[in-house]
Amino acid sequence: MLNGVVLISYINELRDRGATLNAAVERGSELRLRPVLMASLAAAIGLLPASIATGIGSETQKPLARVVVGGMITAPVLLLLVLPALYKLVHSYSALQKSTRRMVTSEEKNSLAGA
């Protein structure tokens, strides 16, 4: 979750500096790729022995370790592909709504002035 917050805040920072929506999302995702993959890979490799263990007590550790390793593999995919796509979608929709409101407001003013 923290990586997602850092990614979104960096994208917002790039947009504040004047980058377009697409450029900010692409650059932010590109720069966060290595740290996210390294953190997830380190955690997954650390729990790999517990997920394939066959010794005494492994019956209780295996399921939990497998779930955590699976989460460590899927989290970067969601973070680096789905989150930027949702960010683009939400901000594009928001910009569309704002422009539609401005058009309606200016049309209403014109119709009131002409009446």
NUKOL-228922 format. One record per residue (C-alpha): z, x, y. Coordinates in steps of 0.25 Angstrom, whole numbers, plus 5000, padded with zeros to 4 digits. Each point is the difference from the previous one (the first is absolute). Last residue first. Layout:
BEGIN
ZXY ...
end
This chain:
BEGIN
490548675146 499450145001 501350075002 500649934989 498850044991 500150145004 501550014998 499849944986 498950104996 500950125005 501149954992 499249974987 499350145001 501450075002 500649924989 498850044991 500150155004 501550004996 499749934987 499050104996 500950125004 501149944991 499049984988 499550155002 501550045000 500349934988 498850044992 500150155004 501550004996 499749934987 498950114997 500950115004 501149944991 499149984988 499450144998 501050115004 501349924997 499549924988 499450124994 501350085003 500949904994 499249984987 500350144994 501550015004 500249854996 499550044986 500950124999 501249915004 499649894990 499950114989 501350065004 500749874999 499449974986 500350134994 501450025005 500749904991 499250034987 500150155003 501550004997 499850104988 498750075001 498549955001 499750035015 498749965005 500549935013 501250095002 499050125000 499149935010 501149985010 499850125008 498550004999 500049865006 501050045011 499150125004 498749924999 500649905010 500550105010 498750084999 499149885001 500649955012 500150135007 498550034997 499449865004 500849995013 499050075009 498849924994 500749875001 500350025015 498550055002 499449884994 500949905006 499950065014 498550024999 499849854996 500949955011 499450085011 500850125005 500649995014 501350084999 500749874997 499149984988 500450134995 501549975001 499849864994 499350074988 501250104999 501049895000 499249934989 500050124992 501550035002 500449864997 499150014987 500650134996 501449945002 499749894990 
end
